[in-house]
Amino acid sequence: MNIFDAMTQRRSHRGDFQPRAIDEADLGKLIEAARWAPSPFNVQPWELLIIRESEGKARLAELTETAIVAQFKDAKFLDDNSRWMRLTEAEWKEHGDGVLLTEHVTLPKFLQGSPEKLKPLLKNAKSLTFLGHLGAGKMPAKEIAQQVHDAPVLLLVTMNCQKRPPGEGAHRWMWLSMGMLIQNLLLAATALGIGVQFVSAPLESEEHRDKIRALFSLPKHHEIMTLLRLGYVDETGGDAVRLQASEFVQYEKYEERPRGT
Ligand SMILES: Cc1cc2nc3c(=O)[nH]c(=O)nc-3n(C[C@H](O)[C@H](O)[C@H](O)COP(=O)(O)O)c2cc1C
């Protein structure tokens, strides 16, 4: 696959994967793609922890479930969420950013044809925390946890903070290089017909990150960067939106744009 096709066809895969394991050869190619990422002073601060056994997957699935249930009760999280949550495809396309609600949660039957009914609720995070306390987060949390559990491979990407390059901006440059490693992985996965989803919920809190460190014997100086679930998909590509270039590119000098663009 041509690199430009990989960039445009890469999608976050939120559905189930084919149940088969990832071939050793393909796993090797993903690792090779990661290996060639650039880093400041070529310090290569990364570590990849590949989790294929059910024990590790089950623990990560449990943490995912707990974290999502907590998010549904967290007013600040819900409030911030509502800024980026698009209820309909039309709204999603018009904005060119944010995420489509129905890609993230399976709505109860009475809302399936008309998710816009949720609009007044989304504007009021407090009412959503009320639903969260009534248990509204339990279903999506269980669904996502199950997907984490069933993924052929989970990949924990960590940054070894002891591999610090010189300079005041060291930590920032290390973070940048971690993003590059992850993008290399995502593009290689797309080319191999492997879908990837970020699973950020269990990494949100320090408490959960500490638990994960303990579970996998990761030393304290390893910062947990991301958790990915991976598996073969039937097809790459799929719906996505992006801002137009004119909404984020300028030449020579930055000028404030009219509000909303
Ligand atoms: C750092 C980071 C964290 C993300 N966390 C999640 C996540 O927890 N769950 C999820 O479904 N998608 C997650 N995403 C995927 C984004 O929602 C997705 O990249 C964005 O909506 C654009 O869609 P696309 O990846 O299909 O092009 C994350 C992406 C990034 C870069």
The ligand as a Tripos MOL2 file, in Angstrom:
@<TRIPOS>MOLECULE
LIG
   31    33     1     0     0
SMALL
NO_CHARGES

@<TRIPOS>ATOM
      1 C1         -3.9860   10.0690   21.7220 C.3       1 LIG1
      2 C2         -5.2820    9.5470   21.1830 C.ar      1 LIG1
      3 C3         -6.2030    8.9760   22.0500 C.ar      1 LIG1
      4 C4         -7.3770    8.4110   21.5470 C.ar      1 LIG1
      5 N1         -8.2220    7.7510   22.4060 N.ar      1 LIG1
      6 C5         -9.2770    7.0740   21.9000 C.ar      1 LIG1
      7 C6        -10.0760    6.2330   22.7300 C.ar      1 LIG1
      8 O1         -9.8620    6.1020   23.9230 O.2       1 LIG1
      9 N2        -11.0950    5.5590   22.1560 N.ar      1 LIG1
     10 C7        -11.3560    5.6430   20.8160 C.ar      1 LIG1
     11 O2        -12.2780    4.9820   20.3480 O.2       1 LIG1
     12 N3        -10.6250    6.4350   20.0120 N.ar      1 LIG1
     13 C8         -9.5860    7.1370   20.5150 C.ar      1 LIG1
     14 N4         -8.8120    7.9030   19.6810 N.ar      1 LIG1
     15 C9         -9.1260    7.9660   18.2500 C.3       1 LIG1
     16 C10        -9.6900    9.3120   17.8110 C.3       1 LIG1
     17 O3        -11.0050    9.4540   18.2930 O.3       1 LIG1
     18 C11        -9.6380    9.3360   16.2640 C.3       1 LIG1
     19 O4         -8.2980    9.3300   15.8650 O.3       1 LIG1
     20 C12       -10.3180   10.5450   15.6630 C.3       1 LIG1
     21 O5        -11.6880   10.5710   15.9860 O.3       1 LIG1
     22 C13       -10.1760   10.5470   14.1400 C.3       1 LIG1
     23 O6        -10.7210    9.3710   13.5870 O.3       1 LIG1
     24 P1         -9.8500    8.3310   12.7620 P.3       1 LIG1
     25 O7         -8.7150    7.8740   13.6580 O.co2     1 LIG1
     26 O8        -10.7880    7.1880   12.4380 O.co2     1 LIG1
     27 O9         -9.3550    9.0090   11.5210 O.co2     1 LIG1
     28 C14        -7.6480    8.4860   20.1640 C.ar      1 LIG1
     29 C15        -6.7220    9.0860   19.3030 C.ar      1 LIG1
     30 C16        -5.5530    9.5970   19.7980 C.ar      1 LIG1
     31 C17        -4.5490   10.1760   18.8330 C.3       1 LIG1
@<TRIPOS>BOND
     1     1     2 1
     2     2     3 ar
     3     2    30 ar
     4     3     4 ar
     5     4     5 ar
     6     4    28 ar
     7     5     6 ar
     8     6     7 ar
     9     6    13 1
    10     7     8 2
    11     7     9 ar
    12     9    10 ar
    13    10    11 2
    14    10    12 ar
    15    12    13 ar
    16    13    14 ar
    17    14    15 1
    18    14    28 ar
    19    15    16 1
    20    16    17 1
    21    16    18 1
    22    18    19 1
    23    18    20 1
    24    20    21 1
    25    20    22 1
    26    22    23 1
    27    23    24 1
    28    24    25 2
    29    24    26 1
    30    24    27 1
    31    28    29 ar
    32    29    30 ar
    33    30    31 1
@<TRIPOS>SUBSTRUCTURE
     1 LIG1         1 GROUP 0 **** ****
